[in-house]
Amino acid sequence: MDFAAWEPIYERILKDFGFDREGDEKAARFLSSMLTVKNTVSLSELEAVISEKPVLACGNAPGLRAELSKIDLSAFVIIAADGASAAFMDMGRVPEVICTDLDGNSESDLEKEILACELGSIVLIHAHGDNLDKLEKYVPRFKRFIATTQAEPFDKVYNFGGFSDGDRCVFVAQNFRAKSVRLAGFDFEDPCVNPIKKKKLKWAKELIGMLGI
């Protein structure tokens, strides 16, 4: 996504949550410093996985596993948000792409993301102002990944649009010209979430709606 188009939306999000852009930029620079030729996945590799293929973009709503049981997963390229990737690994299905800020539901979920990377998942690791500690602890354990930011992109740190892991999955699918995008594991009206998560779901609904999905 063109940053000039994304930036006004990003500024609205920062204002709504009271977040600090400088923190996002600091985290992005830190993640950039961890990139090497050996551990960086090229965008052409990601494009080859997604372009002109049907994509199932998966959030981590409580009903995800029940939804997945009714879907022919073999018909889709899977792009999974961080916690959702654990559900796929438990089912024996390695997602083709994972979008994560490393704030998974548990240590176990993060271990499953690392295993998925070992088994071939393309992992997009997202830097923001609240996850510097996770970046420092876990990024060295991912053998290859793509670095992303919600602030201005630079060098090999990219911004494809989106704010939370779930809606970023959808933006990645759109950015790399998926043939179609189907959603699973998104419950925008989930009543059993805290106020911050509720606000994130509101934004996810708006952002995904902007893409016409």
Z-matrix of the N, CA and C atoms (Angstrom, degrees):
N
C 1 1.457
C 2 1.516 1 109.19
N 3 1.316 2 115.86 1 137.47
C 4 1.454 3 120.86 2 178.84
C 5 1.529 4 109.42 3 -64.60
N 6 1.336 5 116.99 4 128.22
C 7 1.458 6 119.28 5 -175.24
C 8 1.521 7 112.07 6 -65.85
N 9 1.313 8 117.58 7 -30.46
C 10 1.470 9 119.48 8 177.94
C 11 1.525 10 110.88 9 -60.60
N 12 1.330 11 116.41 10 -33.81
C 13 1.469 12 120.47 11 177.37
C 14 1.525 13 110.89 12 -78.78
N 15 1.322 14 117.26 13 -34.22
C 16 1.457 15 121.74 14 -177.37
C 17 1.531 16 112.73 15 -78.04
N 18 1.315 17 117.78 16 -33.86
C 19 1.468 18 120.50 17 -170.53
C 20 1.530 19 114.11 18 -56.52
N 21 1.336 20 120.36 19 -43.96
C 22 1.473 21 118.30 20 178.65
C 23 1.530 22 112.63 21 -61.97
N 24 1.327 23 116.62 22 -34.97
C 25 1.469 24 120.51 23 177.32
C 26 1.526 25 109.41 24 -67.71
N 27 1.307 26 115.70 25 -44.71
C 28 1.466 27 121.85 26 178.80
C 29 1.526 28 111.15 27 -58.42
N 30 1.329 29 116.88 28 -42.69
C 31 1.463 30 120.63 29 179.20
C 32 1.527 31 111.00 30 -64.07
N 33 1.314 32 117.58 31 -36.54
C 34 1.470 33 121.25 32 176.30
C 35 1.526 34 110.49 33 -64.32
N 36 1.325 35 116.06 34 -41.56
C 37 1.469 36 120.35 35 179.39
C 38 1.526 37 110.52 36 -64.00
N 39 1.328 38 116.40 37 -46.22
C 40 1.465 39 120.19 38 178.72
C 41 1.522 40 111.08 39 -56.90
N 42 1.324 41 116.09 40 -44.94
C 43 1.465 42 120.69 41 -179.01
C 44 1.525 43 110.89 42 -65.45
N 45 1.320 44 116.96 43 -41.33
C 46 1.463 45 121.43 44 -177.60
C 47 1.529 46 111.50 45 -63.64
N 48 1.333 47 116.69 46 -39.06
C 49 1.462 48 120.66 47 -177.44
C 50 1.531 49 113.23 48 -94.69
N 51 1.323 50 116.73 49 -12.20
C 52 1.455 51 119.41 50 -175.14
C 53 1.513 52 112.73 51 72.93
N 54 1.333 53 115.91 52 27.51
C 55 1.458 54 120.84 53 -179.20
C 56 1.527 55 110.86 54 -83.80
N 57 1.310 56 115.16 55 162.37
C 58 1.460 57 122.94 56 -175.74
C 59 1.530 58 110.02 57 -107.67
N 60 1.315 59 116.69 58 118.72
C 61 1.466 60 120.26 59 179.20
C 62 1.526 61 111.10 60 -61.12
N 63 1.319 62 116.44 61 -37.33
C 64 1.463 63 119.81 62 -178.84
C 65 1.526 64 111.28 63 -59.73
N 66 1.337 65 116.59 64 -35.92
C 67 1.461 66 120.06 65 177.68
C 68 1.517 67 111.88 66 -64.40
N 69 1.336 68 116.51 67 -41.38
C 70 1.465 69 120.49 68 176.82
C 71 1.524 70 110.91 69 -61.98
N 72 1.331 71 115.42 70 -42.47
C 73 1.465 72 119.78 71 -177.94
C 74 1.529 73 111.39 72 -68.01
N 75 1.322 74 116.37 73 -38.10
C 76 1.469 75 120.37 74 177.39
C 77 1.525 76 110.54 75 -62.87
N 78 1.330 77 116.03 76 -44.12
C 79 1.466 78 120.13 77 179.50
C 80 1.524 79 111.13 78 -63.89
N 81 1.333 80 116.65 79 -39.26
C 82 1.466 81 120.53 80 179.03
C 83 1.525 82 110.92 81 -63.84
N 84 1.319 83 116.59 82 -40.93
C 85 1.470 84 119.61 83 178.02
C 86 1.527 85 110.55 84 -64.84
N 87 1.323 86 116.22 85 -38.94
C 88 1.468 87 119.90 86 178.62
C 89 1.523 88 110.75 87 -63.94
N 90 1.331 89 116.25 88 -44.71
C 91 1.466 90 119.64 89 178.72
C 92 1.524 91 110.40 90 -63.67
N 93 1.323 92 116.66 91 -39.95
C 94 1.466 93 120.82 92 178.17
C 95 1.529 94 111.06 93 -58.76
N 96 1.326 95 116.19 94 -37.87
C 97 1.469 96 120.16 95 -178.07
C 98 1.526 97 112.27 96 -67.26
N 99 1.334 98 116.60 97 -15.87
C 100 1.466 99 121.04 98 -179.23
C 101 1.527 100 112.45 99 -92.94
N 102 1.326 101 116.99 100 -5.97
C 103 1.460 102 120.80 101 -178.84
C 104 1.524 103 111.14 102 -76.84
N 105 1.324 104 115.45 103 139.96
C 106 1.458 105 121.96 104 173.35
C 107 1.526 106 107.94 105 -133.81
N 108 1.297 107 116.49 106 168.68
C 109 1.465 108 119.84 107 176.03
C 110 1.523 109 109.90 108 -60.24
N 111 1.313 110 116.37 109 -38.36
C 112 1.465 111 121.25 110 -175.38
C 113 1.527 112 112.83 111 -71.24
N 114 1.347 113 117.88 112 -35.07
C 115 1.468 114 118.54 113 -172.79
C 116 1.529 115 114.10 114 -100.31
N 117 1.329 116 117.76 115 8.29
C 118 1.461 117 120.70 116 -176.50
C 119 1.523 118 111.26 117 -103.05
N 120 1.329 119 116.05 118 125.08
C 121 1.467 120 121.76 119 174.52
C 122 1.523 121 108.39 120 -84.84
N 123 1.320 122 117.30 121 136.77
C 124 1.464 123 120.43 122 179.44
C 125 1.521 124 110.78 123 -79.02
N 126 1.333 125 115.80 124 153.14
C 127 1.463 126 120.01 125 177.19
C 128 1.522 127 111.16 126 -65.77
N 129 1.323 128 117.10 127 -27.95
C 130 1.466 129 119.35 128 178.56
C 131 1.527 130 110.88 129 -65.62
N 132 1.325 131 117.41 130 -34.17
C 133 1.471 132 120.63 131 175.75
C 134 1.524 133 110.75 132 -64.80
N 135 1.322 134 116.15 133 -43.61
C 136 1.464 135 120.56 134 179.21
C 137 1.525 136 110.64 135 -65.28
N 138 1.315 137 116.03 136 -41.89
C 139 1.464 138 120.30 137 179.42
C 140 1.526 139 110.94 138 -61.50
N 141 1.318 140 116.98 139 -40.68
C 142 1.468 141 120.60 140 -179.23
C 143 1.523 142 111.76 141 -62.73
N 144 1.318 143 117.07 142 -30.95
C 145 1.465 144 121.39 143 179.85
C 146 1.529 145 111.59 144 -74.67
N 147 1.346 146 117.05 145 -35.60
C 148 1.467 147 121.39 146 -170.14
C 149 1.522 148 114.28 147 -101.52
N 150 1.314 149 117.25 148 -39.09
C 151 1.470 150 121.23 149 -168.74
C 152 1.524 151 113.16 150 -55.55
N 153 1.342 152 115.17 151 128.00
C 154 1.472 153 123.81 152 176.56
C 155 1.525 154 113.79 153 62.48
N 156 1.334 155 116.32 154 21.90
C 157 1.470 156 120.11 155 177.59
C 158 1.530 157 109.95 156 -117.55
N 159 1.337 158 117.69 157 149.66
C 160 1.467 159 119.88 158 175.25
C 161 1.525 160 110.20 159 -71.27
N 162 1.315 161 116.11 160 131.45
C 163 1.464 162 121.81 161 -176.16
C 164 1.525 163 110.15 162 -114.98
N 165 1.321 164 115.38 163 138.79
C 166 1.459 165 122.19 164 169.03
C 167 1.523 166 106.80 165 -106.56
N 168 1.339 167 116.61 166 109.40
C 169 1.462 168 122.13 167 179.83
C 170 1.522 169 108.49 168 -93.95
N 171 1.322 170 116.71 169 123.80
C 172 1.465 171 120.59 170 -168.51
C 173 1.522 172 112.85 171 -120.17
N 174 1.329 173 115.37 172 118.99
C 175 1.450 174 121.64 173 167.56
C 176 1.516 175 109.44 174 -84.81
N 177 1.331 176 115.16 175 -172.22
C 178 1.469 177 118.50 176 -174.26
C 179 1.525 178 111.91 177 -120.45
N 180 1.321 179 117.29 178 39.83
C 181 1.464 180 120.60 179 176.65
C 182 1.527 181 110.15 180 -64.73
N 183 1.326 182 117.49 181 155.58
C 184 1.474 183 120.53 182 -177.87
C 185 1.526 184 114.14 183 -55.88
N 186 1.317 185 117.44 184 -28.54
C 187 1.462 186 120.05 185 -177.82
C 188 1.513 187 115.00 186 -87.59
N 189 1.342 188 117.18 187 9.61
C 190 1.468 189 120.10 188 -174.54
C 191 1.527 190 112.62 189 -56.91
N 192 1.310 191 117.67 190 -50.50
C 193 1.470 192 120.21 191 -174.50
C 194 1.524 193 111.26 192 -62.20
N 195 1.327 194 116.85 193 -38.08
C 196 1.466 195 120.05 194 177.54
C 197 1.522 196 110.52 195 -65.01
N 198 1.332 197 116.61 196 -40.57
C 199 1.469 198 120.32 197 177.19
C 200 1.519 199 111.08 198 -62.04
N 201 1.325 200 115.78 199 -45.54
C 202 1.463 201 120.00 200 -175.97
C 203 1.522 202 111.84 201 -63.51
N 204 1.317 203 116.75 202 -30.05
C 205 1.467 204 120.21 203 -179.00
C 206 1.526 205 112.08 204 -65.72
N 207 1.336 206 116.83 205 -16.07
C 208 1.463 207 121.41 206 -178.10
C 209 1.531 208 112.64 207 -104.94
N 210 1.333 209 116.47 208 6.30
C 211 1.462 210 121.32 209 -175.44
C 212 1.525 211 109.81 210 -116.91
N 213 1.327 212 116.70 211 139.01
C 214 1.464 213 121.41 212 173.36
C 215 1.523 214 107.88 213 -79.33
N 216 1.306 215 116.39 214 92.84
C 217 1.465 216 120.96 215 -174.22
C 218 1.516 217 112.46 216 -64.61
N 219 1.323 218 117.44 217 -23.64
C 220 1.467 219 120.32 218 -179.38
C 221 1.525 220 111.90 219 -67.27
N 222 1.332 221 116.81 220 -13.97
C 223 1.464 222 120.76 221 -178.05
C 224 1.524 223 112.54 222 -86.73
N 225 1.339 224 117.25 223 -2.38
C 226 1.460 225 120.19 224 -171.94
C 227 1.524 226 112.80 225 -130.84
N 228 1.328 227 114.25 226 152.14
C 229 1.458 228 121.63 227 159.00
C 230 1.529 229 105.71 228 -81.54
N 231 1.314 230 116.99 229 129.84
C 232 1.462 231 121.46 230 -177.46
C 233 1.523 232 110.02 231 -96.60
N 234 1.337 233 115.97 232 125.18
C 235 1.464 234 121.62 233 169.04
C 236 1.521 235 106.23 234 -116.49
N 237 1.328 236 116.63 235 112.07
C 238 1.462 237 121.49 236 -171.15
C 239 1.522 238 111.95 237 -113.82
N 240 1.332 239 115.33 238 137.39
C 241 1.460 240 120.39 239 169.84
C 242 1.524 241 108.97 240 -69.52
N 243 1.329 242 115.56 241 167.22
C 244 1.472 243 118.76 242 -168.90
C 245 1.520 244 114.53 243 -52.61
N 246 1.327 245 118.30 244 -58.88
C 247 1.458 246 119.61 245 -178.73
C 248 1.512 247 113.40 246 -64.45
N 249 1.336 248 116.41 247 -32.07
C 250 1.467 249 120.56 248 180.00
C 251 1.521 250 111.40 249 -65.06
N 252 1.311 251 116.58 250 -31.17
C 253 1.466 252 119.03 251 -178.68
C 254 1.526 253 111.12 252 -61.56
N 255 1.336 254 116.76 253 -31.97
C 256 1.465 255 119.96 254 178.43
C 257 1.523 256 111.06 255 -64.81
N 258 1.338 257 116.42 256 -37.38
C 259 1.471 258 120.07 257 178.13
C 260 1.521 259 110.59 258 -61.67
N 261 1.326 260 116.30 259 -41.99
C 262 1.467 261 119.73 260 178.87
C 263 1.521 262 111.26 261 -66.14
N 264 1.312 263 116.88 262 -42.10
C 265 1.461 264 119.48 263 179.85
C 266 1.523 265 110.72 264 -63.30
N 267 1.327 266 116.62 265 -37.02
C 268 1.468 267 120.10 266 177.39
C 269 1.527 268 111.68 267 -64.90
N 270 1.346 269 115.80 268 -26.75
C 271 1.464 270 121.01 269 179.36
C 272 1.527 271 112.05 270 -87.84
N 273 1.328 272 116.49 271 -3.21
C 274 1.455 273 120.01 272 -177.99
C 275 1.511 274 113.87 273 81.15
N 276 1.326 275 117.51 274 18.62
C 277 1.471 276 122.52 275 -179.39
C 278 1.521 277 108.11 276 -117.08
N 279 1.323 278 116.49 277 112.50
C 280 1.461 279 120.84 278 179.60
C 281 1.526 280 108.42 279 -80.91
N 282 1.329 281 118.84 280 118.46
C 283 1.466 282 119.43 281 179.49
C 284 1.521 283 111.05 282 -66.24
N 285 1.321 284 115.54 283 142.86
C 286 1.468 285 119.05 284 179.53
C 287 1.524 286 111.93 285 -65.83
N 288 1.334 287 116.19 286 -35.77
C 289 1.468 288 121.32 287 -176.34
C 290 1.528 289 108.50 288 -137.67
N 291 1.329 290 116.32 289 140.69
C 292 1.465 291 122.41 290 175.35
C 293 1.525 292 108.78 291 -127.20
N 294 1.332 293 116.53 292 132.23
C 295 1.462 294 121.98 293 172.39
C 296 1.523 295 107.77 294 -108.02
N 297 1.317 296 117.15 295 118.97
C 298 1.462 297 119.84 296 -174.29
C 299 1.518 298 112.35 297 -143.80
N 300 1.336 299 115.40 298 142.45
C 301 1.460 300 120.16 299 168.56
C 302 1.532 301 109.87 300 -104.63
N 303 1.338 302 115.40 301 12.01
C 304 1.468 303 123.80 302 177.26
C 305 1.526 304 112.79 303 68.79
N 306 1.334 305 116.30 304 14.77
C 307 1.464 306 121.02 305 175.23
C 308 1.518 307 110.18 306 -98.38
N 309 1.319 308 117.01 307 46.55
C 310 1.459 309 121.98 308 -177.66
C 311 1.518 310 111.94 309 -60.95
N 312 1.315 311 115.98 310 169.46
C 313 1.460 312 120.06 311 -177.52
C 314 1.524 313 112.53 312 -63.86
N 315 1.311 314 117.25 313 -27.01
C 316 1.465 315 119.99 314 -175.37
C 317 1.522 316 109.52 315 -157.87
N 318 1.324 317 114.40 316 167.21
C 319 1.468 318 120.78 317 174.30
C 320 1.525 319 109.87 318 -59.04
N 321 1.316 320 116.09 319 -37.32
C 322 1.464 321 121.43 320 179.50
C 323 1.524 322 111.30 321 -61.50
N 324 1.346 323 116.64 322 -40.78
C 325 1.463 324 120.13 323 178.43
C 326 1.523 325 111.02 324 -61.75
N 327 1.324 326 116.60 325 -42.19
C 328 1.461 327 120.10 326 179.50
C 329 1.522 328 111.07 327 -64.75
N 330 1.317 329 117.09 328 -38.28
C 331 1.461 330 119.94 329 177.40
C 332 1.527 331 110.43 330 -62.37
N 333 1.326 332 116.56 331 -35.74
C 334 1.468 333 120.17 332 178.50
C 335 1.525 334 111.07 333 -70.09
N 336 1.333 335 117.89 334 -33.80
C 337 1.465 336 120.43 335 175.09
C 338 1.528 337 110.31 336 -64.82
N 339 1.314 338 115.91 337 -42.91
C 340 1.467 339 120.13 338 179.02
C 341 1.526 340 110.33 339 -63.27
N 342 1.328 341 116.85 340 -41.49
C 343 1.465 342 120.84 341 177.09
C 344 1.525 343 110.76 342 -63.98
N 345 1.330 344 117.06 343 -42.30
C 346 1.466 345 120.33 344 178.50
C 347 1.521 346 110.60 345 -59.17
N 348 1.325 347 116.41 346 -40.50
C 349 1.467 348 120.77 347 177.32
C 350 1.525 349 110.16 348 -61.46
N 351 1.316 350 116.95 349 -43.33
C 352 1.467 351 121.17 350 177.60
C 353 1.526 352 111.28 351 -60.28
N 354 1.339 353 116.09 352 -32.60
C 355 1.465 354 121.32 353 -176.13
C 356 1.526 355 112.96 354 -91.71
N 357 1.337 356 117.20 355 3.30
C 358 1.453 357 119.19 356 172.01
C 359 1.508 358 117.97 357 120.01
N 360 1.337 359 118.72 358 -4.95
C 361 1.464 360 119.44 359 176.49
C 362 1.527 361 110.31 360 -63.03
N 363 1.336 362 115.77 361 140.40
C 364 1.460 363 120.55 362 168.72
C 365 1.526 364 106.54 363 -86.99
N 366 1.321 365 116.72 364 118.09
C 367 1.461 366 121.54 365 -175.52
C 368 1.524 367 109.80 366 -105.02
N 369 1.328 368 115.58 367 126.77
C 370 1.456 369 121.76 368 173.52
C 371 1.519 370 107.04 369 -100.18
N 372 1.322 371 116.88 370 110.81
C 373 1.463 372 122.05 371 -178.11
C 374 1.522 373 108.65 372 -96.94
N 375 1.327 374 114.89 373 125.42
C 376 1.460 375 121.80 374 -171.53
C 377 1.524 376 111.17 375 -105.24
N 378 1.322 377 116.17 376 129.20
C 379 1.462 378 122.02 377 178.03
C 380 1.525 379 110.12 378 -98.88
N 381 1.339 380 116.00 379 132.72
C 382 1.464 381 119.91 380 171.14
C 383 1.524 382 108.50 381 -147.34
N 384 1.305 383 116.39 382 174.28
C 385 1.459 384 120.54 383 -169.84
C 386 1.508 385 115.82 384 -62.52
N 387 1.329 386 117.92 385 -17.79
C 388 1.461 387 120.66 386 -175.37
C 389 1.529 388 114.55 387 -104.65
N 390 1.323 389 118.29 388 6.07
C 391 1.476 390 116.75 389 -175.56
C 392 1.527 391 114.60 390 -126.68
N 393 1.319 392 116.72 391 23.69
C 394 1.466 393 119.31 392 178.32
C 395 1.527 394 111.82 393 -56.46
N 396 1.325 395 116.56 394 -40.29
C 397 1.461 396 119.31 395 -179.01
C 398 1.522 397 111.68 396 -64.59
N 399 1.339 398 116.27 397 -38.81
C 400 1.469 399 120.29 398 178.69
C 401 1.529 400 110.34 399 -68.43
N 402 1.322 401 116.99 400 -39.29
C 403 1.465 402 120.01 401 178.54
C 404 1.527 403 109.96 402 -59.87
N 405 1.315 404 115.58 403 -47.68
C 406 1.464 405 120.13 404 -177.80
C 407 1.524 406 111.36 405 -62.93
N 408 1.329 407 116.44 406 -39.03
C 409 1.466 408 120.83 407 -175.04
C 410 1.521 409 112.93 408 -77.19
N 411 1.357 410 116.81 409 -41.64
C 412 1.461 411 119.13 410 -167.64
C 413 1.530 412 115.54 411 -106.30
N 414 1.323 413 118.48 412 -28.67
C 415 1.468 414 118.96 413 -175.16
C 416 1.528 415 112.42 414 -55.41
N 417 1.339 416 120.06 415 -41.34
C 418 1.472 417 118.75 416 -179.95
C 419 1.528 418 113.89 417 -60.06
N 420 1.325 419 117.86 418 -15.40
C 421 1.465 420 120.47 419 -178.49
C 422 1.530 421 112.87 420 -90.40
N 423 1.320 422 117.17 421 -7.07
C 424 1.463 423 120.53 422 175.86
C 425 1.523 424 108.39 423 -93.31
N 426 1.323 425 115.90 424 120.90
C 427 1.468 426 118.17 425 -172.66
C 428 1.520 427 112.16 426 -70.04
N 429 1.353 428 117.22 427 -33.33
C 430 1.466 429 120.61 428 179.01
C 431 1.525 430 107.94 429 -150.15
N 432 1.337 431 116.27 430 141.00
C 433 1.455 432 119.49 431 -178.15
C 434 1.528 433 110.21 432 -161.10
N 435 1.321 434 115.20 433 173.74
C 436 1.462 435 123.57 434 172.90
C 437 1.519 436 106.86 435 -117.19
N 438 1.322 437 117.58 436 133.91
C 439 1.466 438 122.38 437 -179.13
C 440 1.525 439 110.12 438 -92.07
N 441 1.347 440 116.45 439 135.30
C 442 1.466 441 120.26 440 178.53
C 443 1.526 442 110.78 441 -132.27
N 444 1.326 443 114.00 442 159.98
C 445 1.463 444 122.93 443 179.01
C 446 1.519 445 108.92 444 -142.11
N 447 1.343 446 116.92 445 158.09
C 448 1.457 447 119.60 446 171.44
C 449 1.524 448 110.75 447 -97.86
N 450 1.340 449 115.96 448 -5.64
C 451 1.459 450 121.87 449 175.52
C 452 1.539 451 108.89 450 -92.10
N 453 1.320 452 116.61 451 -163.14
C 454 1.470 453 119.74 452 -176.77
C 455 1.528 454 110.50 453 -68.91
N 456 1.332 455 117.64 454 129.63
C 457 1.466 456 120.30 455 -179.64
C 458 1.527 457 111.36 456 -73.32
N 459 1.320 458 115.82 457 156.79
C 460 1.465 459 120.97 458 177.68
C 461 1.523 460 108.05 459 -159.01
N 462 1.330 461 115.28 460 154.21
C 463 1.464 462 121.14 461 179.34
C 464 1.532 463 110.55 462 44.76
N 465 1.325 464 117.53 463 -119.65
C 466 1.472 465 121.02 464 -179.88
C 467 1.531 466 111.87 465 -108.15
N 468 1.314 467 115.90 466 29.90
C 469 1.469 468 122.13 467 171.43
C 470 1.525 469 106.56 468 -110.27
N 471 1.323 470 116.75 469 115.86
C 472 1.462 471 121.96 470 -167.40
C 473 1.525 472 111.89 471 -107.79
N 474 1.327 473 114.34 472 156.69
C 475 1.465 474 121.48 473 173.39
C 476 1.520 475 107.53 474 -129.31
N 477 1.327 476 116.38 475 107.91
C 478 1.463 477 121.31 476 179.68
C 479 1.524 478 111.75 477 -97.55
N 480 1.343 479 116.65 478 3.33
C 481 1.456 480 121.35 479 -176.54
C 482 1.515 481 111.01 480 95.35
N 483 1.326 482 115.14 481 163.47
C 484 1.456 483 120.78 482 -179.21
C 485 1.513 484 111.87 483 97.70
N 486 1.331 485 114.95 484 158.60
C 487 1.466 486 120.54 485 -174.20
C 488 1.527 487 112.25 486 -119.82
N 489 1.306 488 117.87 487 -52.72
C 490 1.467 489 120.72 488 177.54
C 491 1.530 490 109.30 489 -99.61
N 492 1.324 491 116.55 490 166.58
C 493 1.466 492 119.91 491 -174.88
C 494 1.528 493 112.20 492 -56.19
N 495 1.331 494 116.72 493 -41.54
C 496 1.459 495 119.79 494 -177.43
C 497 1.510 496 113.35 495 -63.27
N 498 1.330 497 117.09 496 -50.23
C 499 1.469 498 117.21 497 -178.95
C 500 1.518 499 111.92 498 -71.86
N 501 1.343 500 117.75 499 -26.05
C 502 1.466 501 118.75 500 174.57
C 503 1.524 502 111.43 501 -63.71
N 504 1.335 503 117.45 502 -32.97
C 505 1.470 504 120.08 503 175.52
C 506 1.522 505 110.63 504 -56.82
N 507 1.323 506 115.91 505 -42.74
C 508 1.462 507 120.94 506 -178.07
C 509 1.525 508 110.36 507 -69.39
N 510 1.314 509 117.08 508 -42.18
C 511 1.462 510 120.28 509 178.97
C 512 1.528 511 111.26 510 -63.74
N 513 1.319 512 117.22 511 -38.99
C 514 1.468 513 120.06 512 177.57
C 515 1.526 514 110.14 513 -62.42
N 516 1.322 515 116.74 514 -43.92
C 517 1.470 516 120.33 515 178.53
C 518 1.523 517 111.14 516 -59.29
N 519 1.320 518 116.58 517 -44.46
C 520 1.466 519 120.90 518 -179.93
C 521 1.524 520 111.22 519 -67.53
N 522 1.326 521 115.90 520 -42.59
C 523 1.460 522 120.43 521 -176.83
C 524 1.527 523 111.73 522 -61.03
N 525 1.333 524 115.89 523 -35.29
C 526 1.462 525 120.01 524 -177.69
C 527 1.529 526 112.32 525 -102.89
N 528 1.333 527 114.46 526 25.10
C 529 1.471 528 123.42 527 166.72
C 530 1.531 529 113.10 528 57.84
N 531 1.323 530 115.06 529 52.92
C 532 1.464 531 119.12 530 172.26
C 533 1.525 532 109.61 531 -60.78
N 534 1.317 533 116.71 532 147.05
C 535 1.464 534 121.14 533 178.32
C 536 1.523 535 110.42 534 -63.87
N 537 1.322 536 116.28 535 -39.49
C 538 1.460 537 122.62 536 177.54
C 539 1.521 538 107.98 537 -155.87
N 540 1.325 539 116.03 538 159.59
C 541 1.465 540 120.60 539 178.39
C 542 1.525 541 108.90 540 -132.32
N 543 1.323 542 115.31 541 122.12
C 544 1.466 543 122.00 542 174.62
C 545 1.523 544 108.25 543 -112.47
N 546 1.321 545 116.75 544 140.96
C 547 1.458 546 121.39 545 -179.43
C 548 1.524 547 111.23 546 -98.96
N 549 1.321 548 115.95 547 144.54
C 550 1.468 549 122.62 548 170.74
C 551 1.524 550 107.59 549 -145.05
N 552 1.320 551 116.48 550 145.86
C 553 1.458 552 119.48 551 177.27
C 554 1.513 553 114.51 552 75.65
N 555 1.320 554 116.76 553 27.76
C 556 1.462 555 121.11 554 175.48
C 557 1.530 556 108.24 555 -116.67
N 558 1.320 557 117.24 556 117.92
C 559 1.464 558 122.22 557 174.64
C 560 1.522 559 107.16 558 -125.41
N 561 1.329 560 115.34 559 89.64
C 562 1.460 561 120.54 560 -174.28
C 563 1.529 562 112.75 561 -67.65
N 564 1.319 563 117.41 562 -17.78
C 565 1.468 564 121.50 563 -177.63
C 566 1.527 565 112.03 564 -109.75
N 567 1.315 566 117.86 565 19.91
C 568 1.467 567 121.39 566 -178.16
C 569 1.537 568 110.30 567 -55.50
N 570 1.335 569 118.34 568 117.48
C 571 1.469 570 120.28 569 -177.92
C 572 1.527 571 113.41 570 -80.32
N 573 1.322 572 116.92 571 -11.74
C 574 1.470 573 120.88 572 -172.51
C 575 1.521 574 112.06 573 -98.78
N 576 1.328 575 116.30 574 42.04
C 577 1.461 576 120.05 575 -179.87
C 578 1.524 577 109.38 576 -127.65
N 579 1.328 578 115.73 577 159.17
C 580 1.462 579 119.62 578 178.35
C 581 1.526 580 110.55 579 -76.27
N 582 1.337 581 118.61 580 168.49
C 583 1.469 582 120.90 581 -175.47
C 584 1.527 583 114.41 582 -58.09
N 585 1.329 584 117.56 583 -37.69
C 586 1.468 585 119.74 584 179.30
C 587 1.521 586 110.39 585 -65.73
N 588 1.323 587 116.56 586 -46.36
C 589 1.466 588 120.12 587 178.77
C 590 1.522 589 110.69 588 -62.77
N 591 1.323 590 117.36 589 -38.15
C 592 1.462 591 121.05 590 178.31
C 593 1.520 592 110.45 591 -60.51
N 594 1.328 593 115.91 592 -41.73
C 595 1.463 594 120.02 593 178.75
C 596 1.536 595 110.47 594 -67.33
N 597 1.329 596 116.87 595 -37.74
C 598 1.469 597 120.16 596 177.55
C 599 1.527 598 111.08 597 -63.89
N 600 1.335 599 116.36 598 -38.73
C 601 1.465 600 119.81 599 177.78
C 602 1.523 601 111.11 600 -65.79
N 603 1.326 602 116.26 601 -37.38
C 604 1.468 603 119.89 602 176.82
C 605 1.527 604 110.51 603 -60.77
N 606 1.320 605 115.42 604 -44.05
C 607 1.458 606 119.26 605 178.87
C 608 1.527 607 111.58 606 -68.27
N 609 1.321 608 117.12 607 -39.27
C 610 1.468 609 119.94 608 178.19
C 611 1.522 610 110.38 609 -59.16
N 612 1.324 611 116.30 610 -43.63
C 613 1.465 612 120.53 611 178.88
C 614 1.520 613 110.89 612 -61.40
N 615 1.325 614 116.37 613 -43.95
C 616 1.468 615 120.08 614 -179.94
C 617 1.523 616 111.29 615 -65.87
N 618 1.323 617 116.61 616 -45.46
C 619 1.464 618 120.03 617 -176.36
C 620 1.525 619 111.53 618 -66.29
N 621 1.323 620 116.84 619 -44.28
C 622 1.466 621 119.61 620 178.39
C 623 1.521 622 110.14 621 -65.32
N 624 1.331 623 116.16 622 -36.49
C 625 1.460 624 119.91 623 176.59
C 626 1.516 625 112.81 624 -61.87
N 627 1.330 626 116.89 625 -32.74
C 628 1.464 627 120.82 626 177.49
C 629 1.522 628 111.46 627 -61.16
N 630 1.324 629 116.35 628 -27.33
C 631 1.466 630 120.94 629 -178.69
C 632 1.524 631 112.15 630 -87.05
N 633 1.317 632 115.97 631 -2.90
C 634 1.464 633 119.81 632 178.02
C 635 1.509 634 113.80 633 77.56
N 636 1.338 635 116.51 634 26.08
C 637 1.475 636 120.53 635 -178.46
C 638 1.529 637 109.59 636 -109.56
